[in-house]
Amino acid sequence: MSDAGPKPSVPYQHLYTDKDGVSRFHECALTDYELKGVGDADPQWNDKMERGEATVVFTVQPVGWVGDWHENPAPQWIVVLSGRWWIEAMDGTRIEQGPGEFSFGGDQNCVEKDGKKGHRSGTIGDEPCRLMTVQLHRDPVGPCQFT
């Protein structure tokens, strides 16, 4: 086995609803890693999430797709498999993500302000954006809940 290196810190963006009902992004990181092997495999870094019910949804957003203001249907991990997309929070912050990047969508219970509620999102470039979402069957909480 090669040296596993230092304990990882993997960044992600967390879209959440603040105390005023406005969606915002907060940069967070997964840091609760444990070096552990599976069977005869060399040890690998694992950050195991709390066990609970979840629904996995695969999505393909066509070229030019725009999802106008809406909330995430459930607190959910969103992983970009291919293509690129953007997400804009109610506070005006916009992020862009590509393959291998992920975020957590927890903007439920927003209050409509100036015609905005939740977030907007859309594809970037000349190819569809394929996403995998893992919808958690739980109530949303504030940012960085998985660190």
Stockholm file with secondary structure:
# STOCKHOLM 1.0

chainA/1-147         MSDAGPKPSVPYQHLYTDKDGVSRFHECALTDYELKGVGDADPQWNDKMERGEATVVFTVQPVGWVGDWHENPAPQWIVVLSGRWWIEAMDGTRIEQGPGEFSFGGDQNCVEKDGKKGHRSGTIGDEPCRLMTVQLHRDPVGPCQFT
#=GR chainA/1-147 SS CCCCCSCCCEEEEEEEECTTSCEEEEEEEECCCEEECCTTSCCEEECCCCCCCEEEEEEEECTTCEEEEECCSSSEEEEEEESEEEEEETTSCEEEECTTCEEEEECTTCCCBTTBCSEEEEEESSSCEEEEEEEESSCCCCSCTTC
#=GC SS_cons         CCCCCSCCCEEEEEEEECTTSCEEEEEEEECCCEEECCTTSCCEEECCCCCCCEEEEEEEECTTCEEEEECCSSSEEEEEEESEEEEEETTSCEEEECTTCEEEEECTTCCCBTTBCSEEEEEESSSCEEEEEEEESSCCCCSCTTC
//
